[in-house]
Amino acid sequence: MPSILGLSAFYHDSAAALVVDGDIVAAAQEERFTRIKHDHEFPKHAVDYCLKEAGITPEQLDYVVFYDKPLQKFDRLLETYLAFAPQGLQSFMMAMPLWLKTKLHLPREIRKALGGRYTKRIAFTGHHESHAASTFFPSRYEDAAILTLDGVGEWDTATIGHGQGNKLKILKTLHFPHSLGLLYSAITYFCGFKVNSGEYKLMGLAPYGEPRFVDTILKHLVDVKPDGSLAMDMSYFNYCQGLTMTNDKFASLFGGPARNPESAITQREMDIAASIQKVTEEVVLRMARHAKELTGSKNLCLAGGVALNCVANGKLLRAGIFDDVFATPASGDAGGALGAALFVHHQLLDQPRKHVAAKKDSLKGSLLGPKFSNEEIRAFLDGKQVRYTFYEQEPALLEAVAKEMASEKVIGWFSGRMEFGPRALGARSIIGDPRSPAMQSQMNLRIKFRESFRPFAPCVLIEDVDKYFDHDRESPYMLMVADVKKEHWLPLTPEQVQLMKDPDLRKRVNVPRSTLPAITHVDMSARLQTVDEERHGRYWRLMKEFKRQTGCGVIINTSFNIRGEPIVCTPDDAYRCFMASDMDVLVLENCVLRRSEQPQQDESARKKYIESFKLD
């Protein structure tokens, strides 16, 4: 019964995952414990949690595995700096101390972080092998093509692979500096958003624009081949040798310098976003067709940061290249920790994938993080002398919460095990009534303190998905975009048609587009999550109660955090976030806090809390 600890660290989104006899026991990102967004330090707190969840010590681990190969990554770094020398000296000098002190000595650092208590082998998997393993091995498929796309691992930026049984094989690779992920990140940077966290903002902005720069991108920036491979003209980019993603030559293509962060978003940025989104979708479709040719598989598994582009995923599914498409919820670097552990278990130790016979994935709804008992929560609340109502029975709790939602109250929902990956999937969520026309802008500005154009996702009861959306299957990990069904669309008045042309995005956002305005994006799409009883338990039962009261099988869902803060992990995190925002109700398991019953919040304390997070 091998126990395998997988790690991702020192680059972006450190995480730990523990697999015991093929069962995914626990997985969590370090940021959730330290409250430092995208924390890249060694995931000590995440490791401690995973071991505690499994009830084992470091000495009892059979294997520890790291999600990429640092020496190969260092080789790429040196070759790149040499190729561009003497440019890039400043970037080189900034990078070297951390490499020489830590990254080149990972076995030592890992053993030290485990208190010197682990003395067995430390394994290293390839970065894209970890990505491929993170999506194929937990999937329900016996056979699948695998497509991984991100910025860069060691040298690879994209791979096509084939998974069969308990083995996977990488068939084709694309190498640095040519990278769809880095191209998308470069344009994210140019549009004034933060690289490695702002890409989803660019995706959300795209429907407001026209793709008028597609030809510019394809003529000057990137040459895309029929098989989806690509070559970038590096004279427009600065990420190989500098501290920025783009340069003046890049800016000249788009009529001026990069947008300053936090400044007004103009039509240019909207059109650039629409254009790179369209190019991305075309590249993904071409790669997928080539993967189909190489493997002959009926199914496709996706991973890597680009796999979080749920708009492209939805287009890929609807293209019908594959019968089914699965994207793993922790597609970014954090998921590499889980992939590395599964790679050792299945690929290297030749252990079977027991869950495939049941034709369901093994990710347990991605609910792999810590949970807290009612006793722990009540002790915390009582210690703070917080006013709350404790519901002994679940039906009474759900009836009360659903009633608050139906009254257009915004609910902080904290229940069960925390999600692994960037999406809130019903365990650490802010939820509300999607029928409310004001809910999207209200949540964005009063609760999340973020850009008003950002769409929110719907959660829909699995049995009702085809009543509301053009979608015919489960989507439990919020990684597919589908259109709202036409019977729910609302016609626009002449005044609203003019508002939809207004350069002020806030005016466009407030135009109701469907009978579910809070979750319907400007292009009539929605990033949906299906909710079922087996995976989601109490969350599914809450939605059933909401439907009983309102007739609506959909709720609005966004992550339980404010802008710049990681998703909440503990009851303390949730309480502080609740008090710092304008949420109406906080549900901590069976404890319900209502804002109207709380003492007046000290505004200086609230402001200090918000400012403690670096807004991105």
N, C-alpha and C positions, 0 to 999 in steps of 0.2 A: 504494500500500500504506500507508494512513494508520495512524499510531501515535497512540493516544489514551490519555492518563493521566486516570483518574477519581479524585476525592478526596472523602472525607467527613471533616469535622474540626470542632473547636471546640464541639461540643455533646455528643456521646456516641459512644463506639466509633469513633474515627478510623480510617480505612483508606485504602489505595490499591489501584488495580487498573489493569492495563495491557492494552489490546486492540490487536492489530496485525493489520490486514487482516481484522478480524472474529474472529480467534482470541484466546481468553482466555489470554494468556501467563502472567500472574501476578496474584495478589491476596492481601493480607494485612492483618491488623489491627495497629495500632501497639502495642497492649498486649503483643503477643507478644515484641516486641523490647525494650521499656522495662521490662517486668514490672510495669507499673501497670495494674491491672484497669480496663477500660473507658476507657483513656487517651483524653482528648479533645483533646490538643494536636495541632498540625499533624503529619501522619504522615511525618516525615522519614525514619525508618528503613525504613518500609514502602515509601516512594517509592524509596529507594536500592536496596532489594532488587528491586523490580519492574524498574527500569532495568538492574540488573546481570543479572537473569535473561534479559532481552531482548537484552542486549549493546548497548544504545544509551545516548546521553547526553541531557541535557535539551535541548540544541540540536537534536537529531534528532526530537524530538516534534513532531507536526503540530498537536495540540490538547491543551489541558489543560481539564478540565471539573469544576466543583464541583456537588455533588449537591442543592443547594437554592438558594433566592434570599434572601440575607440581608436585603436591603432590605425585602422583603415580610414577613419574619419580624420585623424591627424595627418595622414598621408595626403588626403585630398586638400586639407587646409594649406599644407606647405606647398604643394604643387601649384595651387591657385595663386598664392602670394608670390611665388617665384615667377609665374607666368605674367603677372601684372607689375612686377617690380620695375622701378622704385615706387610706383603708386601703391597705396594701401599700407604704407609703413605704420601709420597711426593705428589702423585697425589691427595690424599684426601685433604691435606692442601691447595693445589692450587685451588681446586674446591669449598671448603666451603665458602670462603668470598663472592663470587658472589651469591651463593645460599642464604646465610643468609641475605645478603643486599638487593637482588633484586628478585631472582627467586621464593622465597617462599612468596613473597608479590605482586604477579602480579596484583591483583585488584587495589591495591594502586598505583602501577607503571603506570598502564594503565590510571587510572583517572588523575593522575598527568600529564601524557604525553598529555592528551586531554584538558589540561588547567583547570581541575576541572569543565568543562562545561557539562560533561556527568554524569548523576546521576542515571541512570536506571541500570538494572541488567547486570552483565557480566557473560557470559556462557563459559563453557569449554567442548570441544568435545574430544573424544579419538583421539590420533595421527593417528591411522590407520583408524578410522572412517572418519577423515578429508580427508585422502588419497582416501578412497573408494568413498566418496561424490564428490571429485574433478574430478573423472573420470566418474562415472555413471550418476550423475545428469545432467551434460552438454551434455552427449552422445545423439545420436539420437535413442537409443534403448529403447523400452518399457520394455524389459526383458533382463537381462544379468548376467552372472557370473562375479564376481569381484575378481581380484587378486592383492594384494598389497605386495610389497617386498622392504625393505630398510635395513639400518643398525639396528636401534632400535628406537622405540617410547618410551612409558612408559616401558612396558615389552615385547610387541609384536615386532617380527621382520618380520613376514609375516602373511597374513590372506587370507582366501578364504571367499568371501561373495556372496550374491545374491541380485540383484536389480530388483524390480518390481514396475512399476508405479512411485509413488513419495516416495517409501520407500526402504531402504536397510537393510540387516541383515548380521552380521558377523557370519559365520557358523563354522569356524575352525581357530585356531591360532597357530603360532610357537613362542616360547619364548626365550628371551635372556638367555644365551650368544650365543645360536646357531642361526646363521644368515648368509644367503647367501650374503647379502650386506656387512657384516663385513668380511667375508671370502674374497670376491673380493677386499675390501679395504685393507686388510692385505697384499695381494699379490701386490696390487698397491704400497703400502709402501715399500715392499721388493724389488720391481723393480726400486725404486728410484724416484717415483712420489708422489705428495702430496695427502694425503687422503682428500676426499670430493671435490676434483676438478680434480685429475689426473686419475680417473677411465676411462674416455673416451679416454685418451692417451693409456692406457693399451689395450682397445678394438681396437684402431687403429693399435697398434703394433702387435696384435695377428696374422694377416694373414702372417706376415713375418716368423713365427716360425712353428715348428712341435709340435704337442701335445704329446710329449714323457713323460711328467710328470703326465698325467692323472691318471695312476695307482697309482703313489706315493701319489697324492692328495686324492684319494678315499680310499687308504689303511691306510694312516697315519693321514690325517688331518680331514676328514669328512666322515661320514657314511650316505649315501643317501638311503632313503627307497623308495619303489615303488610308494608311494603317493606324493613323493617330499619332505616330511619332512626330516630333517637332524639333526645329532648330531655331534658336533665338539669335537675333542680331545683337551681340553684347555691347556694341558701341552706344546703345541707348540705355544701358543699365549700369548700376554702380555697386551692386551687391557683392561682386567678387572681390573688389579692392577697396571699397569705401564704407562709410558709416550710414549711407543712405541707399535706398533701393533704386532710384532713378537719377538722371542727370539733366543738364540743360538741353541736350539734344532731344531727349524724351519730351521735355516740356514744350519744345518748339512744335512738336507734332500736334499738340492739343491746345495751342494758342495761348500759352502762358504758364507761369510757375504752378507748382503743386498747391492745392488748397491748404490754408493754415487750419490746423485742428481747432474745432469749436467755432470757426467762422461760419457764415451763412453758406448753405449748400446751394449751388447754382444749377441751372439746367445743364451746364457742361458736365458736372459731376454725375448727374442723373444719366446723361446719355453715354458717358464713358462706362458707367456701371452696367447699363443695359447691353453695351457692346461687348464687354469682356465676358459677361454672363453668357451671351449667345455663342461666342467663340469657345468658351469652356464646354458648353453643352455639345457643340459639334465635335470637339476633340474627344470627349468622353464617349460619344456615340461611335466614332471611328475606332477608338481603341476597343470598345466592346464588340463591335463587329469582327475585328481581327482576333479577339480572344475566342469568339465563337468558332471562327475558322480553324484556329490552332487546336482547340480542345474538343469541339463537337458536343460540348455539354449543353444541357437544357437550362441550367441554373447558373447564376453569377453571384459571386461574393465580392463585396467592396470594402476597402479599408484605406487608411491614410487620410490626412486632413481634407483632401478634396472630396472624399466620400461624405463629408458633412454638408456638402452642397446639395441640400434636399431637393432643390428645384431641378438640378441636373439629374438626380436620381429618379425623380418622377417622370421626366422626359424619357429617360432610359427604359423605365418599366413600360411606359405606354408605346414605345417604339416597337415592342414585340420581338426584339432580337432574341431574348431569353424568355422562357416560360415564367420564371420567377427571379427576383433580384433581392438580395439580402445585404444590408449595410450594417456593420456592427456599431452599437451606440457609442462606444469609446474608440472612435476611428483615429483619433490623433495619437500623439506620443504616449499619453497615459495608457492607452489601450495596448501599447507595445509591451507593457509589463505582463499583462495577461497572456498576450500572444506568445511571449518568450517561454512562459511556464508551460503553456499547452504544447508548444513545439517540442520541448524536452519530453513531455509525457507521451505524446503520440508518435512524433517523428523519430526521436532518438531512442526512447525506451520501448517503442513498438507496442504501445498499449491501445486497445480498441476504443472506439467512440461509442459508448454504450447507449447514449441518448438517441442516436439516429433511428433506431428501430421504432421509437415512439413518434417519429416524424415531427419533432418539435426541437427548438433550439435549447441550449443548456445554460442560457444566461440569466434565467430566473427573473426576467423583466428588467435586468440590469440593476436590481435592488440588492446590492452586494456590500453596502456600507453599514455603519453602526446604527443601532436602534436603541431606544430608551424606554424603560418601563414607566407605567403610571406612578409607581412609588418614587422613582427617581425624579420624575417631573414634579410631582406634588411637593417633594422635599425642597426642590429648587425654588418653586413658586412661594412656598410658605416661608422659606428663608428670606425672600425678598419682600415678604408681606404684600404679595400681589393679590388682587381681587379676581376670582375666577369661579366658574361653575363646574363642578365635577359631575359627569353623567355616568352612573353606574352601568347602565345598559346601552349597548350600541344603537339600537333603533331610536331611542330618545335623542341620543347625540346627533345622529344623522338627520333626523327630522328637524331639529333646531338649526343645524348648520345649513341645510338646504333652504329652510325658510329665510334665513339671513341672505343667502345668495339670491333668492327670488326677489328680495327687497332691494336689489342692486348694491348690496354690501360687498366689499372686497375682503376676501378671506385669506389669511396665511394658514396653510395646511401642512402640518408636520405629523407624519404617521409612518410607522414601520421603519424598514431599513433604507438608508440614504442611497440615492442613485450613484452609479459609477458612470462617468462620462459627462459631457457638457450640458446635457438636457435634463430638465426637471420632468419626471415622468409620473408624478402623483404621490411622491413621498415627501419632497421638500418643494412645494408648489404654492404659488399665489393664484387663487382661482376666483371665478366670478361668473356672472350671467352673460352669455354671448349675445343675447338679444338686446342688450343696452347699447344705444347709439353712442353714448359718451364714454363707455368703458375703456376703449383702447387709449384715447388721449388721456383719460383720467389716470389709468394705471401707469402710463409712460411718464407723465409729468409729476403726479402726486406720490406715486409709490416707487417707481424705478429710477426717477430723476435722469431720464435718458431722452434721446431724440424722439420726437413725436411721430415720425414716419415709420418707426419700427413695428412690424406686425406681431400679433400674438397668435399662439397656436390653439387650435381646438382639440379637446379630448372628446371622443365620440364613443358611445357604447358600441362594442363590436357588432352587436345585432342590428344596429341602426346605421352603420357606416354608409350603405348604399342609398339610404333615404336622403342623406344630406350632401354626399360627395360623389363625384365620378370616380369611384374607387371600389374594387370588388374583393378586397382581401385584407388581412390584418396588416397593421403598421404600428406595432407596439413601441417602437423606439423613436418615433417622431422624425423619421429620416426620409419621408416621401411627401412631396407636394402634389395635391390634386385640386381640381376645380370644384367649387361649390356648384351643386346642381342648379340648372337654369330655373327650375320652378321656384327657387328661393331668391332669385335676383330681383332687385327693385329697379324700376325704370327711373331715369334721371329727369328732373324738371329742366327747363331751359336755363334757369339760374344755376342749378347744380352742374350742368354741362360747362358753363363758364367758370365755375369754381374749380372744376377738374383741370382747367388750363392755367390756373393761377400759379405763379412761381413759388408762392408760399406753401410749403408742404403741409403745414398745419391745417390749412383750409381744405386741402384735398382729403386729408385723413378723416375729417369730420363729416364727409359726405357718406351717408349710409348706402352701401352697395347691395346688401342682401337682408333677408330677415334675421341673419346672424351677423350684424355689422361689426361687432367687436373682433371677430376672427376672420373676416373676409378682406383679403388684401385688395389693393387697387386694381389688380388684373383678374379679380374674381377667384383667386387661388387661396389655398390654406395649407399650412404645414401640419398635417393631422397626426394624431396619436389615437389608435384604437385601444380601448380599455376592456379587458375581459376579467372574469372572476378568478380564474386560476392564477394569473400573474399578479393582479392588482388588488384582490380581496376587498378590503374596506373602501378603497377609492371607487371601485366599481359599484359597491353597494350605496355609496353616497350619490353617485350619478343616477342610480336607479331611483333613489328617493327624490332627487331633484326632478327627474322625469315624471314621477308620480304626482308631484306638486304642480308642475308647470307644463307637462306634455312635451318637454324639450329633452332630447337625448344627447345634447352637446353642452359642454361648459368651456369657458376660457381658462387657459393654463399658461403661466409663465414661471420662470425660476424664482425661488424664494431668496431674493437678495436685492440689494440696491446696486446701482451702477458702480462698477469698480470693485465690488466685493465678491468673493466666491459665494457659491450657494451655501446656505446655512447647514451646519452639521449637528450642533447640539441644541438643547432647549434654550440655553443662554444666548447662543447666536440668534436664534429665532426671536426671542423676547426683545433683544436689543434692536434688531432690525424692525420689528413691529413698532416699538416705541419711537424709532427714528423716522418712520414714514407715516403715511396717512391711512394705513390699513385699518379697516373697521373692526375686524374680528381675528383673533389668533386661536387656532385649534392645535393643542399639543396633546396628541393621543385623545384621552377622554376629558381633558381640561379645556374649557373654553373661556377665553378672555375677551371682553368687549371694551372697545376704546371708551365708550361713554361711562364705564364704571371705573376707569383707571384715574389715578391722581394726575393733575395737570403736569405735562412734561416740561421739564426745564429746557427752554429753547437753546441755551448755550451748550447743554449736554448733547442735545440732538445735533446741533451744528458740528460739534467736535467729533461726534461719531461719524457723520457723513464725510467730513474732511479727512478722517483717518484712512480713507481708501483713495488711492490714486485713480481718479476717473480716467477711463480709457474710451 
